[in-house]
């Protein structure tokens, strides 16, 4: 994952009912939490959490 990637953000992060889309705006290597992703949603909200709560946009539709 890198800055500028389109991602889906987990409901565990956003407190919404479903995954929402956004763009990675920062990546931090936190010595305690590991990789922390900060993403800005399409509606302008900013969320940050461990990288496993983000996935590349469209990843859930992969069938290969």
Protein Blocks (a to p, Z undefined) as FASTA:
>chain_A
ZZhiacdddfklnopabdcddddfbdcddfknopadddddfkopacdddfklgccehklm
pcZZ
